[in-house]
Amino acid sequence: MRRDVAGVGVLALLAVLVRLPTFLATPHPLGTDGYYYVVQTEDLVARGHLHVPDTSWVFALHGLFGSLGDPVLATKLAALALVALAVPAGWLAGSAASPRAGLALATWMAASPALTHLAADFPKNLGIAAPWLLLCAAADRQGRARWGAVPAVLLLVTAHRLGAVWACVALVVWAVSSRLDRTAWAGLFVVGLVLALLGPVLPGLLGLGDTFRLQGQLGVGGLSPFAYFGLRAFHPVEQVELTLAWGGLLAGAFLLVTGRGRPSTAMATALLVVSLAPVYATDTLDLGYRLALVAPLLAAPLLVQATPLDRLPRAAGWLAPFALLLAPTGVDPDDLPPYDRYEALIAAVPRPLPELVVAHQGINFLYDHRTGREAMAWAPEPDLDPTRVGRIVWGIRGSEWVAHGAPDRVTLDADYAYVREDVWLAFRARALAGGDPDLEARITSWRNPSRVRPAALTRGRDPSRARR
């Protein structure tokens, strides 16, 4: 037992060290939302509160590492810490089946390219990894050990909204498949109470107002995760891991049919059905894409449980350190938004800076980080004075600015310009009335935000900071 604990500790440390050089290969944070986490960390350390209020416990790690002084480094270390936490959680989940299963699952978590991808792009989604595995560990045990499900569920629900959905589905399946298990119903009661009482007021928790997040995300497409391989360049190793989600679904069905399934088997199988269902739009890097990335968390325990590990020779255990070499393939440090270009755009914005700037995702939080002023990737609310709001506009040619009556703009580079929001609104109305489909496509592009922020995003905020 002590040897296993020591081995898992070493695996968790190696899980960080093997990824660290890749994460440090760029001075910028990884991922399109990288500077969101940087700004959150800066404000948490300097002011004692987050820039964008959020109740996720994941930001506690950012605050902890933010005390080191470099907010960019802090975001990277916090993300890697989330990977490390999944290693002992995987060991506990697998050990309910056998010691070898525990070490196998811990090794998978340490070597997983998908976890690396989540650490780079979606740290809050990665926050569900360890609590989910701890929930599986509690469900598969007997007696008082099952009550470990309650803290696991609370961590799962408060990590990310997806974790709350997982918790609700998993607990219902556990309760029903285990003949109305009392622990599962108690956990479900806790989730329901937290979401009913705190969801409407605390930002970051799942609430009814979050249904807007499904808009544009549902629609019959290809089966995930295969359909998402075309959205970005996945390393072949990560493609194999994501494809194994289908193997996990088959393994879960096999275990349940043959009577070898545990409570976690039914839980993970049900969630895989939901995650792999052909109902998610495949042209966005959002809901279906994220479900594809977290699917290995569901599939790994099922595949480990279905594999006859006790029949494998002991020498197979020596392959674990080599599996860790696969971990960095989940992220390409060169595949980043053009942050250097964005910094040049921000430097060219005329001074003095306005109260608020509208800028698309990738620029918005970098602007906050570099200037200390506000930027958002949403259209301003109607009650804001558009003459006091600036906008970084993409894709409008010089002749088009002149033709539609907005010659007074500041050119930032070949593709971007800066105008006041009232100038943009007048230009936009005239240009859209002109009937040019190419110009309309550029005006309505995500790079020129036109949607006002949903009210659900500002719930639970101090009115004095509601613009953030």
Disulfide bonds with the S-S distance in Angstrom:
none
